[in-house]
Amino acid sequence: FPAAQNAGPSPGLSADPRSRKPVLLEEIMDLHNATLPTVLIAHPEALTVAGIMYALQRDANLRVVEAESLLDAPDSDIVITNQLNGLRLALAWRALRLSQAKKACQLVVVGSQAREFEIRQALEAGIRGYVLASCPTEELVRCVHMLMHGSRYFSTAVAQTIADGMGREALTPRESDVLDLLVDGHCNKAIAQSLAIAVGTVKAHVKAILEKPGARSRKP
């Protein structure tokens, strides 16, 4: 048989492996980070921002970015901010979705106190996460992950404020069932499945609950 001839390197491949461009670790990390959900920190208090960044940057499943302005918010999956900015963003995105059919990212408010009026404002505006600045770092991480999976999250003090209220106006038994599931972080669809009712009915109950400033849960 004739001796095999050296055909040389395959087209597109260098004869010297050392001359090939290496894949840099930075490039791999950039590709990985591009697939992660983006959490934007847009809180006006620098010390609070530092604490939030510290809490979330340890989670390898999140891409955490400090905002230069609120204009960065639409490019994010979750925005963590204060009460005032949260309301502004929620109202702006509501108008944007109505005019351009765009899906807004999820909002988390980090508040200093569990004031009932402010909490109800946030809920009515469509804000789905509300924690206090005094909460453990693990709770903030849990809040972010629950919102990523379509649920709501309220810290214990916030949930207690929602449940207790300032007055004594009673909920109906069904409203109380909805509120119990709501403060446990269930979304409207999960509440509907749990109670075997329509999602529209759940929304109606949530609206009725928010309109009762002294609404109380049956939970002790």
Secondary structure, 3 states (H helix, E strand, C coil): CCCCCCCCCCCCCCCCHHHCCCCCHHHHHHHHHHCCCEEEECCCCHHHHHHHHHHHHCCCCCEEEECCCHHHHHHCCEEEECHHHHHHHHHHHHHHHHHHCCCCCEEEEEECCCCHHHHHHHHHCCCCEEEECCCCHHHHHHHHHHHHCCCCEECHHHHHHHHHCCCCCECCHHHHHHHHHHHCCCCHHHHHHHHCCCHHHHHHHHHHHHCCCCCECCCC
